[in-house]
Amino acid sequence: MPIYHTLGAIPQKRHTQYKKPAGGYYYEQLFGTEGFNGHSSLLYHAQRPTQVKEILQSVDVSPKIAIDKNIKALLLKGFNILPVNDFLESRKAVLVNADCTIGLAAPKESMRTYFYKNADADELIFIHKGKGTLRTFMGNIPFEYGDYLIIPRGMIYQMEFETTDNRLFYVESHAPFYTPKRYKSSSGQLLEHSPFCERDFKLPKVIETYDEKGDFLIKIKKENRLHDVVYATHPFDVVGWDGYNFPFGFSIHNFEPLTGRVHLPPPVHQTFETSTFVVCSFCPRLYDYHPLAIPAPYNHSNIDSDEVLYYVDGDFMSRNNIEQGHITLHPKGIPHGPAPGAMERSIGQKETQELAVMVDTFRPLMVTEEAMKIDDGSYYKSWVE
């Protein structure tokens, strides 16, 4: 996160003694990315954060690949993913490559018996349905419909739901998430032409501190294995922290679309970027206002990236028979564009109420067995007149 934030109590100078009021010391931890060269924060724990008591089991959670070299356009019916009580068991990877994992989840219950840490990847979780609180050792963030949650790798967290009908779209990334460079000044401030600004972010505001000893189960994902690790101290024992590396939220409803006289290309919808893919938000907006404008997107070649669209809400002008929770994959190698009739149908229209999340990956995506269970089977033929 390219802004400075602090929460709780911290010493005046880093890497110096920080004494507890009742005696003893707080324990400093550097929480950073990309070695010592990326964004980082300094955390202060009531107990040493290194006390592993037991490693109980390790389970393989690798996605099962159905198609490793895919050229077929797919439509996945995301709401056909069945709800599952447990948060981690509910997560179903549908598209993967060496850089990221794209998936769906429909958890019914909060995480109460364990904590979770993804040691391999930053996580983006989009809240399609549901409401609750992301609880982390760096503070809590309330979430609701339309929120992106960005959770840095190594973050210990719990998802606490107020609802049982929860639908999530998620992306695990092996490179950190950033806001796009072209929106920012040389020092990292979001500029006036950016479709959002710093005040739109949901930052951690309440920090829970538990100075407790016992047996605390943390499920740690590392190299596609889930390890059950028992720690001797409560993982939420941080009394304060400061820095640039922390979880945050951003509502898709706060994205302010850029418009023009003629149709603008997808990068105007960009919301986040990594070194290996980008994330875009398609939001309600006015259409192009040239007198001969065609609001529907023009046909374009997918040569440099696989395009994934997750449909959230509204009327999706460029496609036919699209519903909430659908995912379309347009792979490298084949041009794509509006469905037959969509271009003509769009002429004269003044606005759209569509809401969608797009992920464009620079390397091809493999299709999992879970994806094939919800594939409609015929989407790739939908451009034939």
C-alpha positions as CSV (number, residue, x, y, z in Angstrom):
1,M,0.0,0.0,0.0
2,P,1.8,3.2,-1.1
3,I,0.7,5.4,1.8
4,Y,2.0,5.6,5.4
5,H,-0.3,4.4,8.1
6,T,0.0,3.8,11.9
7,L,-2.2,2.1,14.4
8,G,-1.9,1.5,18.2
9,A,1.1,2.4,20.3
10,I,4.7,2.4,19.0
11,P,8.0,3.7,20.3
12,Q,9.4,7.0,19.1
13,K,12.4,5.4,17.3
14,R,12.5,2.1,15.4
15,H,14.8,-0.8,16.4
16,T,15.1,0.5,20.0
17,Q,13.9,-0.8,23.4
18,Y,10.1,-0.7,23.8
19,K,9.3,-1.5,27.5
20,K,6.0,-2.8,28.8
21,P,4.4,-0.7,31.6
22,A,4.5,-3.7,33.9
23,G,8.0,-4.8,33.0
24,G,9.6,-6.7,30.1
25,Y,9.7,-5.7,26.5
26,Y,7.5,-5.7,23.4
27,Y,9.0,-7.6,20.5
28,E,9.6,-5.9,17.1
29,Q,8.9,-7.6,13.8
30,L,9.6,-6.4,10.3
31,F,6.7,-7.3,8.0
32,G,7.9,-6.7,4.5
33,T,7.8,-7.7,0.9
34,E,10.3,-8.3,-1.9
35,G,13.2,-8.9,0.5
36,F,14.1,-5.7,2.2
37,N,13.3,-3.6,-0.9
38,G,9.5,-3.5,-1.0
39,H,6.9,-2.0,1.2
40,S,7.2,-2.9,4.9
41,S,5.8,-2.2,8.3
42,L,7.2,-2.6,11.8
43,L,5.0,-4.5,14.3
44,Y,5.3,-4.6,18.1
45,H,4.1,-7.9,19.7
46,A,3.3,-8.6,23.4
47,Q,5.0,-12.0,23.0
48,R,7.7,-13.3,20.7
49,P,5.9,-14.1,17.3
50,T,8.2,-17.1,16.7
51,Q,6.9,-19.7,19.2
52,V,5.9,-22.8,17.2
53,K,4.8,-25.6,19.5
54,E,3.7,-28.3,17.0
55,I,3.2,-29.0,13.3
56,L,0.2,-31.3,13.1
57,Q,-0.3,-32.1,9.4
58,S,0.4,-30.9,5.9
59,V,-2.2,-31.4,3.2
60,D,-1.7,-31.0,-0.6
61,V,-4.1,-28.3,-1.9
62,S,-2.8,-28.0,-5.4
63,P,-5.4,-27.2,-8.0
64,K,-6.2,-30.2,-10.3
65,I,-5.5,-29.1,-13.9
66,A,-8.0,-30.3,-16.6
67,I,-6.6,-28.3,-19.6
68,D,-3.0,-27.0,-19.4
69,K,-2.8,-25.4,-22.8
70,N,-6.1,-23.8,-23.5
71,I,-7.3,-21.9,-26.5
72,K,-11.1,-22.3,-26.0
73,A,-13.2,-19.4,-24.7
74,L,-15.1,-20.5,-21.6
75,L,-18.1,-19.4,-19.7
76,L,-18.1,-20.6,-16.1
77,K,-21.4,-20.4,-14.0
78,G,-19.8,-19.2,-10.8
79,F,-23.0,-19.4,-8.6
80,N,-23.0,-23.2,-9.3
81,I,-20.2,-23.5,-6.8
82,L,-21.9,-25.0,-3.8
83,P,-21.8,-23.3,-0.4
84,V,-19.5,-24.9,2.1
85,N,-19.3,-24.1,5.8
86,D,-15.5,-23.8,6.1
87,F,-13.8,-20.7,4.6
88,L,-10.8,-22.5,3.2
89,E,-12.7,-25.6,2.0
90,S,-15.1,-23.3,0.1
91,R,-12.3,-21.8,-2.0
92,K,-12.3,-23.4,-5.5
93,A,-9.5,-22.5,-7.9
94,V,-10.8,-22.3,-11.5
95,L,-7.9,-20.7,-13.5
96,V,-4.2,-20.8,-12.6
97,N,-0.8,-20.0,-14.0
98,A,2.7,-19.6,-12.4
99,D,1.8,-16.1,-11.4
100,C,-1.7,-16.3,-10.0
101,T,-4.7,-18.4,-9.0
102,I,-8.2,-17.2,-9.7
103,G,-11.0,-18.7,-7.8
104,L,-14.5,-18.6,-6.3
105,A,-15.7,-19.3,-2.8
106,A,-19.1,-19.6,-1.0
107,P,-18.3,-19.9,2.7
108,K,-21.3,-20.1,5.1
109,E,-19.4,-19.7,8.4
110,S,-16.8,-17.5,10.0
111,M,-13.3,-18.7,10.8
112,R,-13.6,-19.3,14.5
113,T,-11.4,-22.4,15.3
114,Y,-8.2,-21.3,13.4
115,F,-6.3,-18.4,11.8
116,Y,-5.0,-18.4,8.2
117,K,-1.8,-17.2,6.6
118,N,-1.0,-17.3,2.9
119,A,2.8,-17.5,2.9
120,D,3.1,-17.6,-0.9
121,A,0.8,-15.0,-2.3
122,D,-0.9,-11.6,-1.8
123,E,-4.7,-12.1,-1.9
124,L,-7.4,-10.0,-3.5
125,I,-10.9,-11.0,-2.3
126,F,-13.9,-9.3,-4.0
127,I,-17.1,-9.4,-1.9
128,H,-20.0,-10.2,-4.3
129,K,-22.4,-11.2,-1.6
130,G,-21.9,-11.0,2.2
131,K,-21.0,-8.7,5.0
132,G,-18.6,-8.9,7.9
133,T,-15.2,-8.0,9.2
134,L,-11.7,-8.9,8.0
135,R,-9.8,-9.4,11.3
136,T,-6.0,-9.3,11.1
137,F,-3.0,-8.9,13.5
138,M,-2.7,-5.3,12.1
139,G,-6.3,-4.3,12.7
140,N,-9.8,-4.9,11.4
141,I,-11.6,-3.8,8.2
142,P,-15.4,-4.1,7.8
143,F,-16.5,-5.3,4.4
144,E,-19.7,-5.5,2.4
145,Y,-21.0,-6.0,-1.2
146,G,-18.6,-4.5,-3.7
147,D,-15.5,-4.3,-1.6
148,Y,-12.1,-5.4,-2.7
149,L,-9.9,-6.7,0.2
150,I,-6.2,-6.6,-0.4
151,I,-4.3,-8.9,2.0
152,P,-0.5,-9.0,1.8
153,R,1.2,-12.3,1.9
154,G,2.2,-13.4,5.4
155,M,-0.8,-11.7,6.9
156,I,-2.5,-13.7,9.7
157,Y,-6.2,-13.2,9.4
158,Q,-9.8,-14.4,10.0
159,M,-12.9,-13.7,7.9
160,E,-15.9,-13.0,10.2
161,F,-19.2,-13.1,8.4
162,E,-22.5,-11.6,9.5
163,T,-24.3,-13.5,6.8
164,T,-24.5,-17.1,5.6
165,D,-25.1,-16.3,1.9
166,N,-21.6,-15.2,0.9
167,R,-20.1,-15.2,-2.6
168,L,-16.4,-14.3,-3.1
169,F,-14.2,-13.9,-6.2
170,Y,-10.5,-14.1,-5.3
171,V,-7.1,-13.8,-6.9
172,E,-3.9,-15.0,-5.3
173,S,-0.8,-13.3,-6.7
174,H,2.8,-14.2,-6.4
175,A,3.7,-10.5,-7.0
176,P,2.4,-7.6,-4.7
177,F,-0.7,-5.6,-5.6
178,Y,-0.2,-1.9,-6.3
179,T,-2.3,0.9,-7.6
180,P,-1.3,1.7,-11.2
181,K,1.8,3.8,-11.7
182,R,0.3,6.1,-14.2
183,Y,-2.2,7.4,-11.6
184,K,0.6,8.4,-9.2
185,S,3.2,11.1,-8.7
186,S,6.9,10.2,-8.4
187,S,6.4,10.0,-4.6
188,G,3.4,7.8,-4.9
189,Q,0.5,10.2,-4.3
190,L,-2.6,9.5,-6.5
191,L,-3.0,12.3,-9.0
192,E,-6.1,14.3,-10.0
193,H,-6.8,12.2,-13.1
194,S,-6.9,9.0,-11.0
195,P,-10.4,7.4,-10.9
196,F,-10.0,7.1,-7.1
197,C,-7.9,8.7,-4.3
198,E,-6.5,7.8,-0.9
199,R,-9.6,8.8,1.0
200,D,-11.5,6.0,-0.8
201,F,-9.4,3.3,0.9
202,K,-10.7,1.4,3.9
203,L,-7.7,1.3,6.3
204,P,-7.4,-0.8,9.5
205,K,-8.8,1.4,12.3
206,V,-9.4,-0.9,15.2
207,I,-6.6,-3.2,16.5
208,E,-7.4,-6.2,18.7
209,T,-4.6,-7.1,21.2
210,Y,-4.6,-10.5,23.0
211,D,-1.7,-11.1,25.3
212,E,-2.5,-14.8,25.8
213,K,-0.6,-18.1,25.9
214,G,-2.0,-21.4,24.9
215,D,-2.5,-23.5,21.7
216,F,-3.5,-21.4,18.7
217,L,-3.9,-23.1,15.3
218,I,-2.7,-21.3,12.3
219,K,-3.3,-22.9,8.9
220,I,-0.4,-21.8,6.6
221,K,-0.4,-22.2,2.9
222,K,3.0,-22.6,1.4
223,E,3.9,-24.1,-2.0
224,N,0.3,-25.4,-2.5
225,R,0.4,-27.3,0.8
226,L,-1.7,-26.3,3.8
227,H,0.2,-26.8,7.1
228,D,-1.5,-26.9,10.5
229,V,0.8,-25.1,12.9
230,V,0.2,-24.7,16.6
231,Y,1.6,-21.5,18.1
232,A,2.2,-20.9,21.8
233,T,0.8,-17.3,21.8
234,H,-2.2,-15.6,20.4
235,P,-1.4,-14.3,16.8
236,F,-3.3,-11.1,17.5
237,D,-0.9,-9.8,20.1
238,V,0.2,-6.7,18.2
239,V,0.0,-3.5,20.3
240,G,1.0,-1.1,17.5
241,W,2.6,-0.8,14.1
242,D,3.5,1.7,11.4
243,G,4.6,1.5,7.8
244,Y,3.4,0.9,4.2
245,N,2.6,-2.8,4.2
246,F,-0.9,-3.6,5.6
247,P,-4.3,-4.9,4.5
248,F,-6.8,-2.5,3.1
249,G,-10.2,-2.4,1.4
250,F,-11.6,-0.5,-1.5
251,S,-15.2,-0.4,-2.7
252,I,-15.8,-0.8,-6.4
253,H,-18.6,1.7,-6.0
254,N,-15.9,4.4,-5.3
255,F,-14.3,3.8,-8.7
256,E,-15.1,6.9,-10.9
257,P,-15.1,5.8,-14.6
258,L,-13.3,7.8,-17.2
259,T,-15.4,8.4,-20.4
260,G,-14.8,10.0,-23.8
261,R,-16.4,11.0,-27.1
262,V,-15.5,7.5,-28.5
263,H,-15.0,4.2,-26.8
264,L,-12.0,4.1,-24.5
265,P,-9.8,0.9,-24.2
266,P,-9.9,-1.3,-21.1
267,P,-6.9,0.2,-19.3
268,V,-9.1,3.2,-18.3
269,H,-10.8,0.8,-16.0
270,Q,-7.6,-0.4,-14.3
271,T,-7.8,-0.5,-10.5
272,F,-4.7,-2.6,-9.4
273,E,-1.6,-3.9,-11.0
274,T,1.1,-6.4,-10.4
275,S,4.2,-7.2,-12.6
276,T,2.3,-10.2,-14.1
277,F,-1.4,-9.1,-14.5
278,V,-3.8,-6.2,-14.0
279,V,-7.2,-5.9,-12.3
280,C,-9.9,-3.6,-13.8
281,S,-13.3,-2.4,-12.5
282,F,-16.2,-2.0,-15.0
283,C,-18.7,0.4,-13.3
284,P,-21.9,2.2,-14.1
285,R,-21.0,5.1,-16.4
286,L,-22.2,7.3,-19.2
287,Y,-21.6,6.1,-22.7
288,D,-19.5,7.8,-25.4
289,Y,-20.9,11.1,-26.7
290,H,-19.6,11.4,-30.2
291,P,-22.7,11.7,-32.5
292,L,-21.6,8.5,-34.3
293,A,-20.3,6.7,-31.3
294,I,-20.6,2.9,-30.9
295,P,-20.8,2.2,-27.2
296,A,-20.1,-1.5,-27.5
297,P,-16.4,-2.3,-27.3
298,Y,-14.7,-2.9,-30.6
299,N,-13.4,-6.4,-31.5
300,H,-9.8,-6.8,-30.3
301,S,-7.0,-9.4,-30.4
302,N,-6.0,-11.2,-27.3
303,I,-2.3,-11.6,-28.2
304,D,-0.6,-10.4,-25.1
305,S,-2.9,-11.6,-22.3
306,D,-5.7,-14.0,-21.3
307,E,-8.8,-11.9,-20.3
308,V,-11.0,-13.0,-17.4
309,L,-14.3,-11.2,-16.7
310,Y,-16.3,-11.8,-13.5
311,Y,-19.8,-10.4,-13.8
312,V,-21.2,-8.8,-10.7
313,D,-24.4,-7.0,-11.5
314,G,-26.4,-5.0,-14.0
315,D,-27.1,-5.5,-17.7
316,F,-23.9,-6.6,-19.6
317,M,-24.3,-4.8,-22.9
318,S,-21.6,-6.6,-24.9
319,R,-22.7,-10.1,-24.2
320,N,-26.0,-12.1,-24.4
321,N,-27.3,-14.4,-21.6
322,I,-24.8,-13.2,-18.9
323,E,-25.8,-13.6,-15.3
324,Q,-24.4,-12.7,-11.9
325,G,-21.4,-14.8,-10.9
326,H,-20.6,-15.8,-14.5
327,I,-16.9,-15.8,-15.5
328,T,-15.8,-15.6,-19.1
329,L,-12.3,-16.5,-20.2
330,H,-11.0,-15.1,-23.5
331,P,-7.6,-16.8,-24.1
332,K,-4.6,-15.6,-26.0
333,G,-4.5,-16.3,-29.7
334,I,-8.2,-15.6,-30.7
335,P,-9.7,-12.2,-31.1
336,H,-13.0,-11.5,-29.4
337,G,-15.6,-8.8,-29.1
338,P,-19.3,-8.1,-28.6
339,A,-21.8,-10.9,-29.2
340,P,-23.7,-10.8,-32.6
341,G,-26.2,-8.0,-32.4
342,A,-24.7,-6.3,-29.4
343,M,-22.9,-3.6,-31.4
344,E,-26.0,-2.6,-33.3
345,R,-28.1,-2.8,-30.1
346,S,-25.7,-0.4,-28.3
347,I,-26.1,2.4,-30.8
348,G,-28.0,5.3,-29.3
349,Q,-27.8,4.0,-25.7
350,K,-26.7,6.6,-23.2
351,E,-25.5,4.7,-20.1
352,T,-24.7,1.3,-18.6
353,Q,-25.3,0.0,-15.1
354,E,-23.0,-3.0,-15.5
355,L,-20.6,-4.0,-12.7
356,A,-17.8,-6.4,-13.3
357,V,-14.2,-7.3,-12.4
358,M,-11.6,-8.0,-15.0
359,V,-8.3,-9.8,-14.6
360,D,-5.9,-9.7,-17.6
361,T,-2.9,-12.1,-17.2
362,F,0.3,-11.8,-19.2
363,R,0.8,-15.5,-19.2
364,P,-1.8,-18.1,-20.3
365,L,-4.1,-19.6,-17.8
366,M,-4.7,-23.3,-17.2
367,V,-8.2,-24.5,-16.6
368,T,-8.9,-26.6,-13.5
369,E,-11.2,-29.6,-12.9
370,E,-13.4,-27.3,-10.7
371,A,-13.8,-24.9,-13.6
372,M,-14.9,-27.7,-16.0
373,K,-17.7,-28.7,-13.5
374,I,-19.3,-25.3,-14.0
375,D,-18.4,-24.7,-17.7
376,D,-21.4,-24.1,-20.0
377,G,-19.7,-26.1,-22.8
378,S,-20.7,-23.9,-25.8
379,Y,-19.6,-20.3,-25.1
380,Y,-16.7,-20.5,-27.6
381,K,-19.3,-20.8,-30.4
382,S,-21.3,-17.8,-29.3
383,W,-19.9,-15.5,-31.9
384,V,-21.2,-17.6,-34.8
385,E,-24.1,-15.8,-36.5
